[in-house]
Amino acid sequence: MSLKFLIPLITCAWSLSHAQDVSVAQETPVQQEQEETSPEVPLPDGKTVPKFEPLDDHRIKIGNVIVNHKERTVSFNAQVNMKEGILEYVCCMPNGKLHESLLVSEADPLHISLGMTLLKFHRFEKFFPVRDENFEWLPFTEPKPADYADAYVQIVMTYTQDGKEQKSDFSDFVVNSQTRKGIDPKDWLYTNSFFYEGAYQASLSGEIISIFASRTSPINYIGDFHDGVNDTGWIVNPRKNLPVGTNVTVTISQKTVQPKQ
């Protein structure tokens, strides 16, 4: 099916499926501490979906997000935000927690999720416990690795250094604060965010790719996730980092991963 007919079909299905999420009790609205945001960058409302802009036979643009139907990738531009310090995120919007995010991007998580839906990426939305309308925890059974084996994603950062194109899976830029071992690039999971009162909560919190597992973030690192918390402190690699402001491209793809035992 061509993109010309696939786009409105997926957009409609996506809107209807998530409209149901608004009426279902989920988490309470996320109230994050927000960094000061440049007035040139409008805050996302978690509801606005821009027009789909065809770029060629295989690519479309959704806001600041590029969806490549042929390569089955979702990509967006970002800039290096930190070259040292503790990390809880690989990437946030300007309204996110920039004091602990390696990258900053103007790409709206809502548009990223829509692009992943357009490409039929598998997502696993039952990784976290949720509360009911009375803020009581609902019954929760910790999922088994086989349950979310088809929801893993691969994330690659492309940048230019010394005149040459370089690629990183973040294992060389994000390391364990004690062992200095890199983050495992195989442990990124598309968990999706959720809607509350009609707004996609990742857009409101500014979370795009989270190291410290978060129900609000659409993509989470689960390599050291146990009983709802991350056990490892992650930092920018003091031996390998990029100058703040360096332009990068983040590309997300989904590949089959053998479930862990």
C-alpha positions as CSV (number, residue, x, y, z in Angstrom):
1,M,0.0,0.0,0.0
2,S,1.4,3.4,-0.9
3,L,2.1,6.1,1.7
4,K,-0.6,8.3,0.1
5,F,-3.3,5.9,1.3
6,L,-1.5,4.5,4.3
7,I,-0.9,7.8,6.1
8,P,-4.6,8.8,6.7
9,L,-5.5,5.2,7.5
10,I,-2.8,4.9,10.2
11,T,-3.6,8.4,11.5
12,C,-7.2,7.6,12.0
13,A,-6.5,4.3,13.7
14,W,-3.9,5.8,15.9
15,S,-6.3,8.6,17.0
16,L,-9.1,6.2,17.7
17,S,-7.0,3.7,19.7
18,H,-5.5,6.4,21.9
19,A,-8.8,8.2,22.3
20,Q,-9.8,5.2,24.4
21,D,-6.8,5.7,26.7
22,V,-8.3,9.0,27.8
23,S,-11.3,7.4,29.5
24,V,-9.3,4.6,31.1
25,A,-7.7,5.3,34.5
26,Q,-4.0,5.7,34.0
27,E,-1.3,7.5,35.9
28,T,-2.0,11.0,37.3
29,P,-0.7,13.9,35.2
30,V,3.0,14.1,35.2
31,Q,4.3,17.2,36.8
32,Q,8.0,17.5,36.0
33,E,10.3,20.2,37.1
34,Q,10.8,22.1,33.8
35,E,13.9,23.9,32.7
36,E,13.6,27.4,31.3
37,T,12.6,27.1,27.7
38,S,13.7,29.4,24.9
39,P,10.7,31.5,23.7
40,E,11.5,30.4,20.1
41,V,10.6,26.8,21.0
42,P,6.8,26.5,21.6
43,L,5.9,24.1,24.4
44,P,4.1,21.0,23.1
45,D,0.5,20.5,24.2
46,G,0.5,16.7,23.7
47,K,-2.4,17.0,21.3
48,T,-1.3,18.8,18.1
49,V,-0.4,16.6,15.2
50,P,1.0,18.6,12.2
51,K,0.2,17.8,8.6
52,F,2.1,14.9,7.1
53,E,4.6,16.3,4.6
54,P,5.7,13.9,1.9
55,L,9.4,14.3,1.1
56,D,9.8,11.6,-1.6
57,D,8.5,8.2,-2.4
58,H,9.7,6.7,0.9
59,R,9.9,9.5,3.4
60,I,7.4,11.8,5.2
61,K,7.8,14.5,7.7
62,I,5.8,14.8,10.9
63,G,6.7,18.1,12.6
64,N,10.5,17.7,13.2
65,V,10.4,13.9,12.7
66,I,11.3,12.0,9.5
67,V,9.7,8.7,8.9
68,N,11.4,6.5,6.3
69,H,9.0,3.8,5.1
70,K,11.6,2.0,3.0
71,E,14.3,1.7,5.7
72,R,11.7,1.5,8.5
73,T,13.3,4.2,10.6
74,V,12.1,7.2,12.6
75,S,14.7,10.0,12.9
76,F,15.1,13.5,14.2
77,N,17.7,16.1,14.8
78,A,19.2,16.9,18.2
79,Q,22.1,18.7,19.9
80,V,24.5,17.6,22.6
81,N,23.3,19.1,25.8
82,M,25.9,17.7,28.3
83,K,29.5,16.7,28.2
84,E,29.8,15.6,31.8
85,G,27.6,14.7,34.8
86,I,24.9,12.3,35.8
87,L,22.4,11.2,33.2
88,E,18.8,10.0,33.5
89,Y,17.9,10.6,29.9
90,V,19.5,10.2,26.5
91,C,17.2,12.8,25.0
92,C,14.6,15.3,26.2
93,M,12.8,18.3,24.7
94,P,13.7,21.8,25.9
95,N,10.8,21.5,28.5
96,G,12.3,18.3,29.9
97,K,15.0,17.7,32.6
98,L,17.9,19.2,30.7
99,H,20.2,19.0,33.7
100,E,20.4,15.2,33.3
101,S,19.9,14.6,29.5
102,L,22.7,13.9,27.1
103,L,20.8,15.4,24.1
104,V,18.1,18.0,23.6
105,S,15.7,18.0,20.6
106,E,12.7,19.9,19.4
107,A,11.1,16.7,18.1
108,D,7.8,16.1,19.8
109,P,7.5,12.7,21.4
110,L,3.9,12.6,20.1
111,H,5.1,12.8,16.6
112,I,7.9,10.3,17.2
113,S,5.3,7.8,18.6
114,L,3.0,8.5,15.6
115,G,5.9,7.8,13.2
116,M,6.6,4.5,15.0
117,T,2.9,3.6,14.8
118,L,2.9,4.4,11.1
119,L,5.7,1.9,10.6
120,K,3.8,-0.6,12.8
121,F,6.5,-0.8,15.5
122,H,5.6,-3.2,18.2
123,R,5.2,-1.6,21.7
124,F,4.8,-3.0,25.1
125,E,2.6,-0.8,27.3
126,K,2.3,-3.1,30.3
127,F,5.8,-2.8,31.6
128,F,4.8,-0.5,34.5
129,P,2.1,-0.6,37.2
130,V,-0.6,2.0,37.0
131,R,-3.0,3.6,39.5
132,D,-6.8,3.9,39.3
133,E,-8.9,7.1,39.6
134,N,-8.4,7.0,43.4
135,F,-4.6,6.8,43.0
136,E,-4.6,3.3,44.2
137,W,-2.2,0.8,42.6
138,L,-4.0,-1.6,40.3
139,P,-3.0,-5.3,40.4
140,F,0.3,-5.8,38.5
141,T,2.2,-8.8,37.4
142,E,5.7,-8.2,36.3
143,P,6.1,-9.1,32.7
144,K,8.4,-11.8,31.5
145,P,11.1,-11.0,28.8
146,A,9.2,-13.1,26.3
147,D,6.2,-10.8,26.7
148,Y,8.1,-7.8,25.3
149,A,10.6,-9.4,23.0
150,D,9.2,-7.8,19.9
151,A,9.2,-4.3,21.3
152,Y,12.9,-3.7,21.5
153,V,14.3,-0.8,19.4
154,Q,17.8,0.1,18.2
155,I,18.9,3.7,18.6
156,V,21.8,5.2,16.7
157,M,23.3,8.7,16.9
158,T,25.0,10.1,13.8
159,Y,27.3,13.1,14.0
160,T,30.3,14.6,12.2
161,Q,33.7,14.8,13.9
162,D,36.9,15.9,12.2
163,G,35.1,16.1,8.9
164,K,34.0,12.4,9.1
165,E,30.6,10.9,9.7
166,Q,30.5,8.9,12.9
167,K,27.9,6.7,14.5
168,S,27.3,5.7,18.1
169,D,24.8,3.4,19.8
170,F,25.5,5.4,23.0
171,S,27.5,2.6,24.7
172,D,30.6,4.7,24.3
173,F,29.1,7.9,25.5
174,V,27.0,6.7,28.4
175,V,28.8,4.6,31.1
176,N,28.3,3.1,34.5
177,S,29.5,5.6,37.1
178,Q,31.4,2.8,39.0
179,T,32.5,0.3,36.5
180,R,32.8,2.7,33.5
181,K,31.2,0.0,31.3
182,G,28.9,1.3,28.6
183,I,25.2,1.1,28.5
184,D,23.9,-2.0,26.7
185,P,22.5,-0.9,23.3
186,K,20.3,-4.0,23.1
187,D,18.2,-2.9,26.1
188,W,16.0,-0.1,24.7
189,L,12.3,-0.9,24.8
190,Y,9.4,0.9,23.1
191,T,7.0,1.2,26.0
192,N,5.1,4.1,24.7
193,S,3.7,6.9,26.9
194,F,0.1,7.4,27.8
195,F,-2.7,9.9,27.3
196,Y,-4.4,11.8,30.2
197,E,-7.2,14.2,29.5
198,G,-6.5,14.0,25.8
199,A,-2.8,14.9,26.1
200,Y,0.2,12.7,25.4
201,Q,2.1,12.9,28.6
202,A,5.6,12.5,27.2
203,S,5.1,15.7,25.3
204,L,4.2,17.6,28.5
205,S,7.1,16.1,30.4
206,G,9.5,16.5,27.5
207,E,10.8,12.9,27.8
208,I,11.9,11.2,24.6
209,I,14.4,8.5,25.5
210,S,14.8,7.6,29.2
211,I,17.6,5.8,30.9
212,F,16.0,5.9,34.3
213,A,12.8,3.9,33.5
214,S,9.8,6.2,33.4
215,R,6.1,5.4,32.6
216,T,5.9,8.7,30.8
217,S,8.8,8.2,28.4
218,P,8.0,6.4,25.1
219,I,11.4,4.7,25.0
220,N,13.0,3.2,28.1
221,Y,16.3,1.5,29.0
222,I,15.5,-1.7,30.9
223,G,18.9,-3.2,31.2
224,D,19.1,-2.6,35.0
225,F,15.4,-2.3,35.7
226,H,14.3,-4.2,38.8
227,D,11.1,-3.8,40.7
228,G,10.3,-0.5,39.2
229,V,13.7,1.2,39.8
230,N,17.0,1.5,38.0
231,D,19.9,0.3,40.1
232,T,22.8,1.8,38.2
233,G,24.0,5.4,38.1
234,W,24.9,6.5,34.5
235,I,27.1,9.4,33.5
236,V,28.6,11.0,30.4
237,N,31.8,9.1,29.6
238,P,34.6,11.4,30.8
239,R,36.9,9.9,28.2
240,K,34.6,10.3,25.3
241,N,32.1,13.1,24.8
242,L,31.2,15.8,22.4
243,P,31.1,19.6,22.7
244,V,27.8,21.0,23.9
245,G,25.8,22.2,20.9
246,T,27.1,19.5,18.5
247,N,24.4,18.6,15.9
248,V,23.4,15.0,15.8
249,T,20.8,12.8,14.1
250,V,19.0,10.2,16.2
251,T,17.6,7.2,14.3
252,I,15.2,4.6,15.7
253,S,14.6,1.2,14.2
254,Q,13.0,-2.0,15.4
255,K,14.6,-5.4,15.1
256,T,13.8,-8.8,16.4
257,V,15.5,-9.6,19.6
258,Q,15.8,-13.0,21.2
259,P,14.0,-12.9,24.6
260,K,16.2,-13.1,27.7
261,Q,15.9,-16.1,29.9
